[in-house]
């Protein structure tokens, strides 16, 4: 009986951890939000994203395949969403001070970081995704 209870508890723990770890990835909802707002959404190879390459140091560039870059365009409005492997990696790349400032101004949503010049439309879509 103890083995059955232990197995059930282990299975529940695995399910809870799976939900906890996937809960911070907002890239899917962000991508859908931009599509629903009429943006053309395309994936960009991480190695070809100048926005991402500017952020990473040489050591971080060695693991560039762990990043995902989404380009969003609508008329003259352009936004780039960078999905980091984790929030901790995002903090490490930006630095604690910049991370806090970007989080307060809603340029960070989960483990995703928004780069845009269109502060009214794109930021509002990103923030509410």
Residue pairs with C-beta under 8 A, 6 or more apart in sequence:
24 86
24 87
24 110
24 111
25 83
25 110
25 111
26 109
26 110
26 111
26 112
26 129
27 68
27 70
27 81
27 83
27 110
27 111
27 112
29 129
30 70
30 81
30 109
30 112
30 125
30 126
30 129
31 41
31 70
31 81
32 129
33 125
33 126
33 128
33 129
34 41
34 70
34 72
34 79
34 81
34 122
34 125
34 126
34 129
35 41
37 74
37 121
37 125
38 74
39 72
39 73
39 74
39 77
39 79
39 125
40 72
40 73
40 74
41 70
41 71
41 72
42 70
42 71
42 73
43 68
43 69
43 70
43 71
44 69
44 70
44 71
44 80
45 69
46 52
46 64
46 65
46 67
46 68
46 69
47 53
47 64
49 69
49 80
49 82
51 69
51 80
51 82
51 115
52 64
52 67
52 69
52 82
53 61
55 82
55 93
55 94
56 64
56 93
60 92
60 93
63 85
66 85
66 89
67 82
67 83
67 84
67 85
68 82
68 83
69 80
69 81
69 82
69 83
70 80
70 81
70 82
70 83
71 78
71 79
71 80
72 78
72 79
72 80
72 81
72 122
73 79
74 121
76 118
77 116
77 118
77 121
77 122
78 116
78 117
78 118
79 114
79 115
79 116
79 118
79 122
79 125
79 126
80 114
80 115
80 116
81 112
81 113
81 114
81 115
81 126
82 112
82 113
82 115
83 111
83 112
84 90
84 93
84 111
84 112
84 113
85 111
86 111
87 110
87 111
89 111
90 99
90 108
90 111
90 113
91 99
94 102
94 113
99 108
102 108
102 113
106 123
106 126
106 127
107 113
107 114
107 115
107 123
107 126
108 114
109 126
109 127
109 129
112 126
114 122
114 123
114 126
116 122
116 123
116 126
